[in-house]
Amino acid sequence: MRPIYDSSEGRTGYVSYEVSPLLAHNTDGTVAAAHRYFKMIDRPNLMIKVPSTPAGIPAIEQLISEGRCINVTLMFCRKHYDDVANAYIRGLERRAQAGQPLDRIASVASVFVSRVDTLIDKMIDTKLTANPNEASASLRGTAAVANAKLIYQRFLELFHSDRFKPLAAKGARVQRPLWASTGTKDPKYSDIKYVQELIGPDTVDTMPPATMDAYRDHGDPRLTLTEGVDKAHEIQSTSLQSVSISMKSARPCKRKASSLSPSRSRT
């Protein structure tokens, strides 16, 4: 990946290495582990993965303020995204105030996609068993893409804001949303569902090889992330609420440390 990193001037070509899940609720331990990995691996295109737990947020801010490249992982909802993006911006602000350079800091905010539908669909299926109806059935497979589209809208707001402009003028880069878990789990859905519907500037999609092959075969590359935003709002604020399902209380937004597992990825 190093030639890609070099030719892109550090915009891409990163390899991610994750801190231990046992540190998910330990801010100081996460920062210390990140320092150890950066020293041990000693490559400019290294990103350390830090989970978006409450203890992970201050660790992210601290590491960004030190000029480290961070892959924030295990994000499932807009609350996670807001916390993470603001931690990134605060870290840049601290670095700018200290007179340190901003232009070689890269970060991604990894939002898990298909797992949201897996969870919400199970909740819908339970309700359908008790009360079969077409309105509820039509909501299957809609939550994940709606969630990602609304997160992208928040990304646009934050990184085109008056707050971020002074940082951008100093060379700061946006923290790119990264769509994780984009292989289709339910065979009833398109095998490229979580790729085709989430295409937009300044994003990354970590496709499994089979999904990548499928997209090469029958994908339709075009800007889709900004399509259907009003519908996405309706799904989250009205349609799911009408069947007593809330993204705020759904399990992924209340995950436990025991659900975290180590992984490595390339960006």
C-alpha positions as CSV (number, residue, x, y, z in Angstrom):
1,M,0.0,0.0,0.0
2,R,3.0,2.3,0.4
3,P,3.2,3.3,-3.3
4,I,-0.4,4.3,-3.2
5,Y,0.2,6.4,-0.1
6,D,3.2,8.1,-1.6
7,S,1.5,8.8,-5.0
8,S,-1.6,10.2,-3.3
9,E,0.5,12.5,-1.0
10,G,-0.9,10.6,2.0
11,R,-4.6,10.9,1.1
12,T,-5.1,7.1,0.8
13,G,-3.1,3.9,0.9
14,Y,-3.4,3.3,4.7
15,V,-3.3,0.0,6.6
16,S,-5.3,-0.1,9.9
17,Y,-4.3,-1.9,13.1
18,E,-6.7,-2.1,15.9
19,V,-6.2,-1.5,19.6
20,S,-7.3,-4.4,21.9
21,P,-11.1,-4.6,22.5
22,L,-10.2,-5.0,26.2
23,L,-9.3,-1.3,26.1
24,A,-12.7,-0.1,24.8
25,H,-13.5,1.6,28.1
26,N,-9.9,2.7,29.0
27,T,-8.9,6.1,27.5
28,D,-5.4,6.2,28.8
29,G,-4.8,2.5,27.9
30,T,-6.0,3.2,24.3
31,V,-3.7,6.2,23.9
32,A,-0.8,4.2,25.3
33,A,-1.5,1.2,23.0
34,A,-1.7,3.6,20.0
35,H,1.7,5.1,20.9
36,R,3.2,1.6,21.2
37,Y,1.8,0.5,17.8
38,F,2.9,3.7,16.0
39,K,6.5,3.2,17.4
40,M,6.5,-0.6,16.8
41,I,5.2,-0.5,13.2
42,D,6.8,2.8,12.3
43,R,5.2,3.4,8.9
44,P,3.8,6.7,7.7
45,N,0.7,5.0,6.2
46,L,-0.4,3.4,9.5
47,M,-3.9,4.1,10.9
48,I,-4.7,3.0,14.4
49,K,-8.3,1.8,14.9
50,V,-10.0,3.2,18.0
51,P,-13.6,2.3,18.8
52,S,-16.2,5.1,19.2
53,T,-17.0,4.2,22.8
54,P,-17.3,7.0,25.4
55,A,-13.8,6.3,26.5
56,G,-12.6,6.2,22.9
57,I,-13.8,9.7,22.1
58,P,-11.2,11.6,24.2
59,A,-8.5,9.1,23.0
60,I,-9.3,10.0,19.4
61,E,-9.1,13.8,20.2
62,Q,-5.8,13.3,21.9
63,L,-4.2,11.2,19.2
64,I,-5.4,13.6,16.4
65,S,-4.0,16.5,18.4
66,E,-0.6,14.6,18.3
67,G,-0.8,14.4,14.5
68,R,-1.7,10.6,14.4
69,C,-3.8,9.0,11.7
70,I,-6.9,7.3,13.2
71,N,-9.5,5.0,11.9
72,V,-12.5,5.4,14.2
73,T,-14.5,2.1,14.2
74,L,-17.7,0.5,15.3
75,M,-20.0,3.4,14.6
76,F,-23.7,2.6,14.0
77,C,-25.8,5.7,14.4
78,R,-25.8,9.5,14.0
79,K,-25.0,10.0,17.7
80,H,-21.7,8.0,17.3
81,Y,-20.9,10.0,14.2
82,D,-21.4,13.4,15.8
83,D,-19.2,12.4,18.8
84,V,-16.5,11.1,16.5
85,A,-16.4,14.0,14.0
86,N,-16.4,16.6,16.7
87,A,-13.5,14.8,18.5
88,Y,-11.6,14.9,15.2
89,I,-12.2,18.6,14.8
90,R,-11.3,19.4,18.4
91,G,-8.1,17.5,17.9
92,L,-7.2,19.5,14.9
93,E,-8.1,22.7,16.7
94,R,-5.8,21.9,19.5
95,R,-3.0,21.1,17.1
96,A,-3.6,24.4,15.2
97,Q,-3.5,26.4,18.4
98,A,-0.2,24.8,19.2
99,G,1.2,25.9,15.8
100,Q,1.5,22.3,14.5
101,P,1.0,21.3,10.9
102,L,-2.4,19.8,9.9
103,D,-1.8,18.7,6.3
104,R,-0.7,15.1,6.8
105,I,-3.3,14.0,9.2
106,A,-5.8,11.5,7.7
107,S,-8.8,9.9,9.5
108,V,-11.9,7.9,8.6
109,A,-15.1,7.4,10.5
110,S,-16.1,3.7,10.0
111,V,-19.9,3.4,10.0
112,F,-21.2,-0.2,9.9
113,V,-24.1,-0.6,7.4
114,S,-25.6,-4.0,6.7
115,R,-25.5,-5.0,10.4
116,V,-28.1,-2.2,11.0
117,D,-30.5,-3.8,8.6
118,T,-29.8,-7.2,10.2
119,L,-30.8,-5.9,13.6
120,I,-33.8,-3.8,12.5
121,D,-35.1,-6.4,10.2
122,K,-35.2,-8.9,13.0
123,M,-37.2,-6.4,15.1
124,I,-39.6,-5.9,12.2
125,D,-40.0,-9.6,11.7
126,T,-40.9,-10.1,15.3
127,K,-43.6,-7.4,14.9
128,L,-44.8,-9.0,11.7
129,T,-45.2,-12.4,13.4
130,A,-47.6,-10.7,15.9
131,N,-49.3,-8.5,13.5
132,P,-48.7,-9.1,9.7
133,N,-49.2,-6.0,7.6
134,E,-47.8,-4.5,4.4
135,A,-46.7,-1.2,5.9
136,S,-44.3,-2.9,8.4
137,A,-43.1,-5.4,5.9
138,S,-42.1,-2.6,3.5
139,L,-39.7,-1.2,6.1
140,R,-37.4,-4.3,5.8
141,G,-34.0,-3.3,4.3
142,T,-34.6,0.4,4.6
143,A,-33.0,1.4,7.9
144,A,-29.3,1.0,7.1
145,V,-29.1,3.0,3.9
146,A,-31.3,5.7,5.4
147,N,-29.0,5.9,8.4
148,A,-25.9,6.2,6.2
149,K,-27.4,8.9,4.0
150,L,-28.3,11.0,7.1
151,I,-24.8,10.5,8.5
152,Y,-23.4,11.8,5.2
153,Q,-25.6,14.8,5.4
154,R,-24.2,15.5,8.8
155,F,-20.7,15.1,7.4
156,L,-21.4,17.7,4.8
157,E,-22.7,20.1,7.5
158,L,-19.7,19.7,9.7
159,F,-16.9,19.8,7.2
160,H,-18.4,22.7,5.2
161,S,-19.0,24.7,8.3
162,D,-17.5,28.1,9.4
163,R,-15.8,26.1,12.2
164,F,-13.9,23.9,9.9
165,K,-13.0,26.4,7.2
166,P,-10.0,27.9,9.2
167,L,-8.6,24.4,9.7
168,A,-9.1,23.6,6.0
169,A,-7.2,26.8,5.1
170,K,-4.3,25.4,7.1
171,G,-4.3,22.2,5.1
172,A,-6.6,20.0,7.3
173,R,-8.4,17.2,5.5
174,V,-12.0,16.1,6.1
175,Q,-12.5,12.9,8.1
176,R,-14.0,10.6,5.5
177,P,-17.0,8.4,6.3
178,L,-16.1,4.8,5.7
179,W,-18.9,2.4,5.0
180,A,-18.1,-0.9,6.7
181,S,-19.9,-4.2,6.6
182,T,-21.2,-3.6,3.1
183,G,-21.6,-7.2,2.0
184,T,-25.3,-8.1,1.6
185,K,-26.3,-10.5,4.4
186,D,-30.0,-11.1,3.3
187,P,-30.3,-13.0,0.0
188,K,-33.6,-11.2,-0.7
189,Y,-31.6,-7.9,-1.3
190,S,-29.4,-6.9,-4.1
191,D,-25.8,-8.2,-3.8
192,I,-24.6,-4.7,-4.3
193,K,-27.2,-2.9,-2.2
194,Y,-24.8,-1.3,0.3
195,V,-22.5,-0.2,-2.5
196,Q,-24.8,1.1,-5.1
197,E,-26.8,3.3,-2.7
198,L,-23.9,4.8,-0.9
199,I,-21.7,6.4,-3.5
200,G,-20.4,10.0,-2.9
201,P,-17.3,12.2,-2.6
202,D,-14.9,11.9,0.3
203,T,-16.1,8.4,1.3
204,V,-14.6,4.9,1.4
205,D,-16.4,1.6,1.0
206,T,-14.7,-1.5,2.3
207,M,-16.2,-4.0,0.0
208,P,-15.7,-7.8,0.4
209,P,-14.1,-9.3,-2.7
210,A,-17.3,-11.0,-3.8
211,T,-19.2,-7.7,-3.5
212,M,-16.5,-5.9,-5.5
213,D,-16.7,-8.5,-8.2
214,A,-20.5,-8.2,-8.3
215,Y,-20.3,-4.4,-8.6
216,R,-17.8,-4.6,-11.4
217,D,-20.3,-6.9,-13.2
218,H,-23.6,-5.0,-12.7
219,G,-23.0,-1.8,-10.7
220,D,-24.1,1.6,-12.0
221,P,-21.5,4.1,-10.7
222,R,-23.1,7.5,-10.0
223,L,-23.7,9.9,-7.1
224,T,-26.3,8.2,-5.0
225,L,-25.6,9.3,-1.4
226,T,-27.5,12.5,-1.8
227,E,-30.5,10.9,-3.4
228,G,-33.6,10.3,-1.3
229,V,-32.5,12.2,1.7
230,D,-36.0,13.4,2.5
231,K,-37.1,9.7,2.3
232,A,-34.3,8.8,4.7
233,H,-35.5,11.3,7.2
234,E,-39.0,10.0,6.9
235,I,-37.9,6.4,7.5
236,Q,-36.0,7.2,10.7
237,S,-38.3,9.9,12.2
238,T,-41.7,8.6,11.1
239,S,-41.9,5.1,9.5
240,L,-39.8,3.2,12.0
241,Q,-41.2,5.2,14.9
242,S,-44.7,4.2,13.7
243,V,-43.9,0.5,14.5
244,S,-42.1,1.5,17.8
245,I,-38.6,1.1,16.5
246,S,-36.0,3.8,17.4
247,M,-32.5,4.0,16.0
248,K,-31.5,5.7,19.3
249,S,-32.4,2.6,21.4
250,A,-31.5,-0.1,18.9
251,R,-28.8,-2.5,20.1
252,P,-25.9,-1.3,17.9
253,C,-26.0,2.1,19.6
254,K,-25.8,0.4,23.0
255,R,-23.1,-2.2,22.3
256,K,-21.0,-3.8,25.0
257,A,-17.2,-4.1,25.0
258,S,-17.7,-7.9,24.6
259,S,-19.1,-7.3,21.1
260,L,-15.9,-5.7,19.9
261,S,-13.4,-7.8,18.0
262,P,-10.0,-7.0,16.6
263,S,-9.5,-6.7,12.9
264,R,-7.1,-5.2,10.3
265,S,-8.1,-3.4,7.2
266,R,-6.7,-1.3,4.3
267,T,-8.0,2.2,3.3
